[in-house]
Amino acid sequence: MKAVNSPASTIYGSAKQVMTKLGHWVGDVDLTVSHMDDFDVVLGLNFMRVAKAIAVPSASCLLFSGDRPCVVPATILPRSGKKIISALQFKKGIKQGEPSYIVMSVCKEDGSSEGVPSGVETVLKEY
């Protein structure tokens, strides 16, 4: 497995049809295990296709369609000292024939709910 501008990393194993839960979405997915310094989770294009998921960066969420549609909120924060690249940088770094990934940190569901961020609240009050 290789990320853009990073050395290749070893794939330690894989598992087929593993029951996985992301927020309210539940489904069977294929998993690949590899050490990553930059990301907690990488959701590949195959996952997005099988799960019928759409990343909505402007709303910081994943939208799942299909039998049980739902929206899974996501927090997109850089890990301490980690690099973030833009979509344009990613596009320039892709080489033909190599797998591409959509990456998004997914918040863990702990039962607590946070209010609307102040910036969003201001915009909502205006409209």
C-alpha positions in Angstrom: 0.0 0.0 0.0 1.4 3.4 -0.9 0.2 6.9 -0.1 1.2 9.9 -2.2 4.7 11.2 -1.3 5.2 8.4 1.2 7.2 5.1 1.2 5.2 1.9 0.5 4.0 0.2 3.7 3.4 -3.5 4.3 -0.1 -5.0 4.3 -0.3 -7.2 7.4 -3.5 -8.9 6.4 -7.0 -8.7 5.1 -10.5 -9.9 6.0 -13.6 -10.3 3.8 -17.1 -9.4 4.8 -16.5 -8.0 8.3 -19.5 -6.5 10.1 -18.6 -2.8 10.5 -20.5 0.1 12.1 -19.9 3.7 11.2 -22.3 5.9 13.2 -25.8 4.6 12.3 -24.6 2.7 9.2 -24.0 -1.0 9.6 -22.7 -3.3 6.8 -20.2 -6.0 5.7 -17.0 -4.6 4.3 -13.6 -6.0 3.2 -10.8 -4.8 5.5 -7.0 -4.4 4.8 -4.7 -3.9 7.8 -1.6 -1.8 7.4 0.4 0.5 9.6 -0.3 4.2 8.8 1.3 7.2 10.4 -0.9 9.8 8.7 -4.4 8.4 9.0 -6.6 6.5 11.4 -8.8 5.0 8.7 -8.8 5.0 4.9 -12.1 4.4 3.2 -11.3 3.2 -0.3 -13.3 3.8 -3.4 -14.5 0.1 -3.3 -16.0 0.7 0.2 -17.7 3.9 -1.0 -19.2 2.0 -3.9 -20.3 -1.1 -1.9 -21.7 1.1 1.0 -23.3 3.5 -1.4 -21.6 6.3 0.5 -20.9 9.9 -0.6 -18.4 12.1 1.2 -19.8 15.6 1.8 -16.8 17.7 3.0 -18.8 20.9 3.2 -21.1 19.4 5.8 -18.3 17.2 7.4 -20.3 14.0 6.9 -20.7 10.8 5.0 -24.1 10.2 3.3 -25.1 6.6 3.0 -27.9 5.7 0.6 -29.4 2.2 0.0 -31.8 0.2 2.1 -31.2 2.2 5.3 -30.0 5.7 4.3 -28.3 7.7 7.0 -25.9 10.6 7.6 -22.7 9.9 9.6 -21.1 13.1 11.0 -17.4 13.3 10.7 -14.7 15.5 12.3 -11.9 16.3 9.9 -8.9 17.3 12.1 -5.3 16.9 11.4 -3.4 14.6 13.8 -0.7 16.4 15.7 2.2 17.1 13.3 0.6 15.3 10.4 0.3 16.7 6.8 -2.9 17.4 5.0 -3.0 17.7 1.3 -5.6 19.4 -0.9 -7.6 17.7 -3.6 -5.4 19.5 -6.2 -2.2 18.2 -4.6 -3.8 14.7 -4.5 -4.8 14.9 -8.1 -1.2 15.9 -9.1 0.2 13.0 -7.1 -1.9 10.2 -8.5 -0.2 7.9 -10.9 -2.2 5.9 -13.4 -2.9 2.3 -12.3 -2.4 3.0 -8.6 -5.4 2.8 -6.2 -6.9 6.1 -5.0 -8.6 6.7 -1.7 -11.0 9.1 0.0 -10.0 9.6 3.6 -12.1 11.0 6.4 -11.8 10.7 10.1 -15.0 9.4 11.5 -16.0 10.5 15.0 -16.7 7.7 17.6 -20.2 7.6 18.8 -20.2 7.9 22.6 -23.8 9.0 23.2 -23.0 12.6 23.9 -24.2 15.3 21.6 -22.5 18.6 20.9 -24.3 21.7 19.9 -24.1 23.4 16.6 -20.7 25.1 16.0 -20.9 28.9 16.6 -19.9 29.6 12.9 -22.8 27.4 11.7 -25.2 28.8 14.3 -24.5 32.4 13.1 -25.2 31.4 9.4 -28.4 29.6 10.5 -29.6 32.6 12.4 -29.0 34.8 9.3 -31.3 32.7 7.2 
